[in-house]
Amino acid sequence: MEELKPDVAQSKYHPLSFEEFQELDAAVSSLGAYLPENLAPYIWNTFNHLRKENEPRPCLCGSAGAHWKRATDYLRSWINERK
C-alpha cells in the first residue's frame, strides 16, 4: 500500500486552501485607506479564523479604525509570509 504524503502546496496555506489564499490575497491587495463595507465581514472573519479567536467585529466608524488596521496588518503579514 502506498503511503499518502501531504500536499506541501496546500499545507503552506493551512488553515486555508490555495484557492482561499488567492481570494484573501486579492481582497487584501485591493484595500487602501478605505475598507469597503462588503469586505468587512470577510476580512474580520478571516482574521479571527487564522488566529483561532472569536473577537466581535467592530463597527466601521472612524473610532474603530485601529481594530481594522490591526486586522488588515495581520492579514498582510500572514499572506507575505506564505508567498
N, C-alpha and C positions, 0 to 999 in steps of 0.2 A: 504494500500500500504506500502510495506516495505521500510524503509529508506536505501539508499545506503551509506555505510561508505567507506572512502578512504582506500586503501590498504597501511597499515603502512610500510610494507617492501618495496613497490615501492616508497613511498614519501620520505623515508630516503635518497634515491639516487637522488632525484629531482635536476636538470632537466634531469638526465639520468635515463634510465630504469635499472633494476637489471642486465640485460644481458650486457648493455653498460658499466655499472660499472665494471662488471667482466672483460670485454675486456680491459678497461682502466687500471685496476689493473694489469692485466697480462703484458700489454705493458710497463707500468712504472716500474714494478718489474724487467723486463728484461734489463732495461737500466743500463749501467755502466758509465764509464768516456766518452764513445763514443756514440754519437747519430746516429743511422743508418739513412741514407738518406730516406729510405722507411717509417720510422716512423715520420719523421719531420713534414709533413703536418698534420698528425693525432694528434700529441702532441700539435702543435700550435693551430690548430682549436679547440680542446677540451679546451685548456687553455683559449682561447677567449670566447668560448661558456659558460663556467662556470662563467666567470667574467662579462658576458654580455658586452663585449668590441669588438672592431674591429681593433685591433692593427695589422699593417702589419707584415707578417712573416719575420724574419731576415734571412740572408744568413747562411750557415753552416760553414763559415770560423771561424778561431780562434778568430777574433776580436768580433764576435757576441756571444761568449761563455757565457757572463754574462746574455744575454737575455734568452738563452736556460736553463741556471741554474735556473733563476727566474721562468721560466715556469715549469720545472720539480719539483722544490722545492714546488711550489704552488700545483701542481697535487698530489705529495706525501702527502702533508699535508691534502688536501681535501679528499683523499682516507682514510688516517689514522683516520680522524675524523668520518668516516662513518663505520668503521669496528667494 
